[in-house]
Amino acid sequence: MKFFDDVYIGRDNYITRRIETMENVCIDITRLTRCTLELINSEEPYVIDSDTPGYDDVFDWTTYGAQGLLGFRLGLVQDLPIGHRTFRLVLYSDDFPSGLDDLQPVYFRICSLSNG
């Protein structure tokens, strides 16, 4: 079942999502070094990368990472495409330096403050 979290561009809403593999296994994400969100089914590539200046506060794997929860502050990303969006999450650490992407997709409903 798809569950879309609401993201309001320009707001500081904090969303936590349990990070699970495609086999529904929760993983400890406390040792992550980088995260990316890649928009799926987009005509042009769209990636949010924790290593990009200005996006380092978008992802939070330290607060609840031991419980397998990743925090998102996507309202900080001003150019998010509006609408119901599906993203591929890719995680990086010393254990998977090339990126782990065998994860459940994450779903967001992106809204601007003017279209609520």
GIFEN-V54714 format. One record per pair of residues at least 12 apart in sequence whose C-alpha atoms are under 7 Angstrom apart, sorted by the first residue. I is the first residue (numbers start at 0). GAP is how many residues later the second one is. Records with the same first field share a line. If there is no record, write none. Layout:
BEGIN
I=GAP + GAP
END
This chain:
BEGIN
2=104
3=103 + 104 + 105
4=102 + 103 + 104
5=102 + 103 + 104
6=67 + 68 + 101 + 102 + 103 + 104
7=67 + 102 + 103 + 104 + 105
8=66 + 67 + 68 + 69 + 102 + 103 + 104
9=65 + 66 + 68
10=64 + 65
11=61 + 63 + 64
12=60 + 62
13=57 + 58 + 59
14=56 + 57 + 58
15=53 + 54 + 55 + 56
16=52 + 53 + 54
17=50 + 51 + 52
18=49 + 50 + 51
19=83 + 84
20=81 + 82 + 83
21=80 + 81 + 82
25=42
26=41
27=37 + 38 + 39 + 40
28=32 + 36 + 37 + 39
29=31 + 32 + 35 + 36
30=62
31=59 + 60 + 61
32=59 + 60
33=16 + 17 + 57 + 58 + 59
34=14 + 15 + 55 + 56 + 57
35=12 + 13 + 14 + 53 + 54 + 55
36=12 + 50 + 51 + 52 + 53
37=49 + 50 + 51
38=47 + 48 + 49
39=46 + 47 + 48
57=14 + 15 + 16 + 18
58=12 + 13 + 14
59=12
80=29
81=28 + 29
82=26 + 27 + 28
83=24 + 25 + 26
84=22 + 23 + 24
85=19 + 20 + 21 + 22
86=18 + 19 + 20
87=17 + 18
88=12 + 14 + 16
END
